[in-house]
Amino acid sequence: VEGIQSQGVIAVAKHWVHNNQEDHRLSVSADVDERTQRELYYPAFEGAVAAGVGAVMCSYNKINGVYSCENPETLGALRGGLNFSGWVMSDWLATHSTLPSLAAGLDQELPSGLHYNTANITRLLNTGALEIDALRAAVRRMLVPMLRIGLFDAPPCPACTVARNVTSAAHRAAARELSVATTVLLKNDGGLLPLPHTGITIGVFGREAVQPVVHGGGSGGVVPAAVSAPLPALQEYIAAKAARSDGAAAVVHYCEGSDLDEAAAVARRVDVAVVFVGTTASEGDDSPDHQQDRGNLSLPVAHDALIAAVAAAQPNVAVSMVTPGAILTPWRGRVKAILTPFLPGQEYGHAIAEVLFGEARDSATPVSPSARLPITLPNTENDMHFTPRQYPGIALHTVYSERLTVGYRWYNTHGVAPAFAFGHGLTYSAFSYVSIAAANRTVTVTVRNVGSRAATETVQLYVTYPPAAGEPPRQLRGFERLLLPPGGVGTATFVLDDRALSIW
């Protein structure tokens, strides 16, 4: 939020609130108790409000039977409980009324005035149903963030259209840096990664190596000026290193992978195999009515089959999987290394090359994956045994009866080990937690890098409440990243405020 708005652009936090499924998103009611709302689903918006977000977009769905964009309970909590002072805009065609929406706190209807139009507003003012001060307040909530962030100070820019290509070398470098920083190393048995860039043969498998998925669809889609694909990026990387070093450059063999027998044959001929797979998601999952979720949590069947075929023929296999969220990994026990950059953006190829080889392409700067999972990767399609009443809902009502035990909290509560846990992520180094101390509400953790490479350790602080509180165990209350050289020591300090130790 702060970064966006520092550039004179208003950030919009969305979608308020409980917009947690695409299935029947235009009409489904998310039925959620107040404690679950306050403890699990409001905090992300609290953070945006604390950062000064200029606008919030309300969602299509209903909450407890009332449409989000005219819901006095949830919009009232946004204004009163979270102290949001900016403006609320509707999602496209998510406005269903004029007076109830205005009274609840909706300031702007998008994309046009089907309900918020001159005739309706004039009629409500003339009949006294709407006070002019309420209308002025809505306009003021829109104008103040625009003035504060400097929209009216910017000089005219006729060329500034959505079609304009603003990509630059600096932007590409930033995209590559971000993609490296957000790649999670899920597994690295035997230290297979990083790979040497000399003296080995590398098999590269999968169509994703040449035509990768790098972003989502619908409102999550951005058309880049160019995409760096893994295969040419790996070849460029090896060539760049060979020009500046001794030794025989690594040799890359590519196999598209649709013929599994051919893939197995190539896998047997190389020293190490890197399989590129991926899937994506779209708003409404590109269904005709834009109201469906992903059909399942699996990779495409052909991608799982390719990994299995390569792993059966080659013991040294690394998988790089692009995914928009939770994904099943039925082959994880048969490969040595797994990376996920989630949706990696336009510099995927260059970024994943630096991660795989553990060094920047144009220098000797060490590169180590350091990101952590922001979600849990499950064992099965429905580890939590959700019922149809919970998802996708019955009679257009989805009931959040799991309350607080969702995501990693469910696994902690029930003692179930997932495929890969929330917060999990490896690096190319190793760390020792030297000491942990707590004094009142301050916790300090001292960490030493006991490996041979510079890397970042993410120290995470979890809190368990007394049983009487009725809370899931081990809830994340803070994290701090420590970039440490070999032998380096750093300290993470956490100060817990009232909010971190409270229940609703």
N, C-alpha and C positions, 0 to 999 in steps of 0.2 A: 504494500500500500504506500509506504513512504517513498520507495523508489519510483513508482509510477507517478505519484503526484509531485515529486520533485522536478519532473519534466513538464509540468503544466498540463497534465492529463488527469482527469478525474477517475479514480478507481471506483469500481462498483462491486460490492460484496453480494454474492448470490448463491443459491436462491433461498430467501427467507420464507418458510423454513420447513424442515422435514421433507424436502424434495429428494427422497432417497431411493426412488425407483422411477423408471420410465414407463413401466407397465401401467396403462390407464392413467397416466400422469395428469391428464386434463380434468379428471373427475374423481379420482380416488381420494378417500379421506384417510389421512394418517392419524390414528387415534392413539394419543400419547399422553401419559400422565405428567403432571407438572414437574415432579422431581427429576424424571428422566429428561424432560426438555431442558431444565436448568443445568443439570450436571453434565449431560453428554452432547446435546445438540446446539445449545446457545454459545458455549465457550469460544468456538472458532470465530463467531461474529463479534463476541466481546473483544477478541484480539484485534479485529479489523477496526472496530469503533475506537478502541484505545489508541490505534495508530492514526486516527483522524480520517477514516474513509469518508469520501464525500457523498456517496450514494449507496443505497441498498436496493436490490431488485427482489420483489416478492414473487412467489412461485405459482405454478398452475394449480397444484393440489389443494385439497381442503385439509384443515387441521381440526380434528374433533367435530367434523360436520360442517364447518364454515370455510368458505374459500379464503385462501391465504391473503389475497389482496383486499379483502374487506373484513378481515378477522380482528375484532377489537382486542381480543385477548393477546394474540401474538404480536400484533403491531403496537399494542400498548406496552408490552414487555420490552420491545425494541426501543421505544422512546423513553419509557420510564425506568425499567430495570437496567437496561444497557446504556442509557443516557445518550442515545444516538440523536444528533442534532441536524444531520443532513437530510436529503430528500429520499423518499421511497418512490421507485418507479415500478410499473408492472412488467412482468414478462409479456411477450408478444400475445395479445388477445387474452390476457389473464384477468382483465377487468370485467366484472359482471354487473356493475351497478354504478350509479353516480353518487347519491347522497350517502348510502351506507359505506361506500369506499372512502369518500372524503372524510366522513366522520370517524372512521377507523384509523385514518392516517396515511392513505395513499395520495401522493402529491401529483403524480404524472401517469397518464395512461399511454401505453405504447401498443402498436405503432402509430395509431391515429385516434381521433376523438369520437369513437362510437358512443361512449357514455359521457366523457368529459368534453362537451362541445358547447358552443355559445348558447344554443337554444335551451339545453338542459340546465346549464349554470344560471342563465338569466331567469328561467322559470322558478328555480329554487330560491334565488335571491328575492324575486318579486313576491313569492308566497311567504317569505320569512322562514322557510325550512332551512335555509343556509344563511349564516351570518357572513357579512362581508369581511369581518375580521378573520374568520376561519379560512376564507379564500386567500386573503392577503398572507396569512401565516404559511399556507402551502407554497405560494409563490416565493416568499422570503426564504423558505427552507431550500428552494432550488437555487436562488440567486446567491446566497451567502457562500456556499462552497465554490461556486464559479468565480466569485470575486476573490475569495481567500487563496485559491490555487492559481489565479492569474489568467483565466481564460480571456478576460476582456483587455488584458494588457498585451496579448500576443499580436504581432503585426499580421495583416492579412496575408494569406498564402494560397493563392488560386491553384497552385500546383499540388497542394496537399490533399490528395484524394486517396481513397482506399486502394486504388489501382497503382499507386506510385510505388516503385521499387526503392526502398530505403536501405537495402542491404549494403554494408560496407565491410572493409577488412576488419575493422574494430568489432563490428557486430558479429562477424563470423568467428573471430577469436573468442568473443564472449560466449557465443553459443557452444563452441567446442569446450571451453572451460567449464561451463555449466553442465554439459553432458557428462564430462569426466567426473565432476564432483557428485553427480547424482546417480552414478552407476553403483549398484549393490553387488558385492561379491558374496554369493550365497554359500559357495562350497569351493574348496581348493585342496583336495586330498593330495598328499605327497608334495605339496608346493608346485603343482604343475605350472601354475602361472606365477610370475610373468615368464613369457617365452623368450628364448634368446633370438636375436635377429640374424645370427650367423650359424652355419654348420648344421642346420636341420631342414627337413622337408615338412611342409605344413599342408595338410589337406583342408580346403575351405569348402563347405557344403551348404547347399540351400539357396533357393531363389532369393531369399531375403538378403543374401550377400551382395546382390546386384540391383535388386528392386525392393529396398527395405520399406517397411512401415515406419514412419517417424512421428506421426501425429494422429489425433482422433478426427472424427467427422462431425458434421453439423456445426454447432457453435464452437466446438472444440477443434475445428479445422483451420489451419493457416497454410496458405499456399506459398512455399518458399521459392526464392529466385532460383536456387539450385540445391540439390541434396547430395551430400557426400555418402556414397555407398561403401560398405565395408571392404569388398574385394579390391577395388582400385585403390582405396585408401591404404590397405595393408601392403599392396605392391609398391605404392609411392613411398610408404614408410621405410620398407626394406631397402629400396633404391637410395633413399636419402641417407640412411645409415651407412650403406655400403660405400658411398662416395667419400665418407669421412673416417672409415675404419678399415682395419686389416681383417683377413679371414673371409671365407667363402660366404656370400650372402645366402640367407635362407631362401629356399625354393618353394613356391606356392603352386599347388595343383588344385584346380577348381572343378567341382562336380555339382551340377544343378540339382540332382537328387531325386528326380522323378522316377528313375530306374534304380530300385533299391539294390539289385545285384551289382550294378555298375558302381554304386556308392560304396558298397562293401569292398569291392575290388580295389577301388582307389584308397579306401581307408587302410587296407592292409599294406599298401605300398609306402605310406608316409610315416613319419615319426610321431606326429601329433595331428589330431583332427579338431577343427573348430566348426561347429554347426550353428548356422544362423537361422533362427525361427522367429515367428512373431504373429501377433494378432492385434486387432484394434477394436474400437467401439465408436459408435456414433450417437448423436442425439436421436433418441427414439430408435437406435440401432438401424437406421435407414428403412424402417418398416413403412408401409404405405400411409399409416396414420400417425407415424412418429411417436408411437406409444408402446414400444417394446424394449425390454432389456436384452443384453447378450443372451443368446440361447443357452449357453453353458459356460463353465469356467475352464474349458479345455483349449489347448492350441488346436489348429486345424489337424484333422486325422493324419494327413500326409506328413505333417511336421513331426508329430510324435513317432510315426513309423520310420521316418528318416533317422531320427536320433537313435532309435532302437537298433536299426540296421548297422549304423556306423559304430555304435558301442559294442555290438556283437563281434565286430571285426577288428577293432582297435582299442587297446586298453587306455590310451591317453586321449581322452575326449573332453573338450571344453564346449559348453553351450552358451550362446548369447541369445537371450529371448527378450523380445520387445512385447510389452503387455500394457494394457490400459488400467489394470487393477489385479485383483486376485487371479491366480492361474494354477492349474493342476500340473504336477510334475511327476507322473507315474514312473519315469525313467531315471529319477534322481539318484537311485542307488547304483546305476550302471555307468555313470560318468564321473570324472574326477573333479571337474570344475563347472560352476554355473554362475553366469553374470546376468543381471537384468538392469538395463538402463530405463525401464518403464517405457515412456514415450520419449525418445531421445532427441528429437529435433533435427534440424537440417544438417548438423555437423556430426551425425552419428558415426559415419565411417572413420573420420579422422580421430574422433574421441575414443572409439572402441579400439582403434589400433594402438593408441598410446596406453590405454589400460591393459591390453593384452601383452604388450611388450614391456610395460612398466617404466617407460621413459618417454619424455617429450621427443617429438620427431626431429626438431631442429636444434636440440641441445642435449646435454647430459642430465637435465633436471629429472629427478626421479618422479614417477607417477604411481600412485597407489590408490585403488578404490577405497573409499572411506564412508560411503553413504550407508544408511541403516533403513530397514524396512519400515515404512509408515503404516503398513497393514500386516495382517497375518496371511501367510500362504497356507491353505488348508490341505488336509489329506484327501478329502472326498468332496463331492459336489455339495453336500449339505452336512458338514460336521456337526452343526448346532441343532440339527433335527428340527428346523423350522417347519411349522405346519402351514397349510394353505391360508389359514386365518391370519398368520403373521406375514406371509408373503406368498403370492402377490396380493392376497386379500380375498375376502368373500363378500359379494354384494357391494363392491366398491368401498369396502372398509378394510384397511390393513391395520391390525392391532399390535402395538408394540408391547406385547405381554412379557417379553424377555426383560423388559425394563433396563436395568443397568448392565446386565450380563450379555453384552454383545461384543463382537470382535475379540481382542486379546483378553478382555475381562472374562469372557465366557470360558476360554481355555484355562485361565488361571483359576477360576472358580471351580471348574470340574476336574482339574488335574489332567487335562488332555494335552498331549504333546502334538503340536501341529507339524506340518512338513517343514516350515520355516517360521520362526516366531517373530512377532512384532518387535522391532528394535534390533533384530539380528543383522549383522553385516561384518564381513571379515576385511582385513587389509593384507598387504604383503609384508607386514612386520608383526611383532608380538609385543604385548604390554603386560606389565606387572602392576597391580594395585598395591602401592607401598603402604599406605595408611588411609584410614577413614575415621573422621572425628565428627562428633555432633555436639554443639553447645547451644542450648536453647533452640532457636529455629534456624541456626546456621550449620550447614553440613559442608565439610571440606574433604576432598578426595585427592590424594597425591598419586600420580601415575608415572611410571618410568617406561620408556621405549627400550625393551631388552632385545629387539631385533637388530638387523643389519641395515635397515632402510628407513629413511624418513617417512613418516605416515601420520595419519590423524586418527586419534582414538576419540570416540564419542562416549563420554561418561553420562550415564542415565540415572536419575534419581526416582525411585518408586516409593510410594507410601502405602502402608497397610493400616487400616483403621481398627479400633477395637470392635469385637464382634457385635456389640450392641448397636453400632452405627448402621449395620445392614448393607455394607459396601463390599463390592468385589475386592479381592486381595490384590496388592501390588499394582497400584495405579501410577502412571507416569506423571511426575510433577515438575520435572525439569531435565534439561540436558545441556551439555557444554562440550564443544569440540576443542581438542588439544592437538595442535600440530607439533610433533616432537621429532628431533633428529635422533639417530642411533645413540643410545645412552642418555638422552635428554629426559628431564624430569619436569612435570607441570602439575599445577593444582587447579582443580575445578571447585568453585565455591557456589553453593546454593543457599539462598535465603528464602525461607518459606513464609509467605504472608498468610493472613487469615483465610483468604480464598482457597489456598492450596490445602488447608487442613479442615475445611468446612464441608458440611453436607447440607442439602436443601431440605 
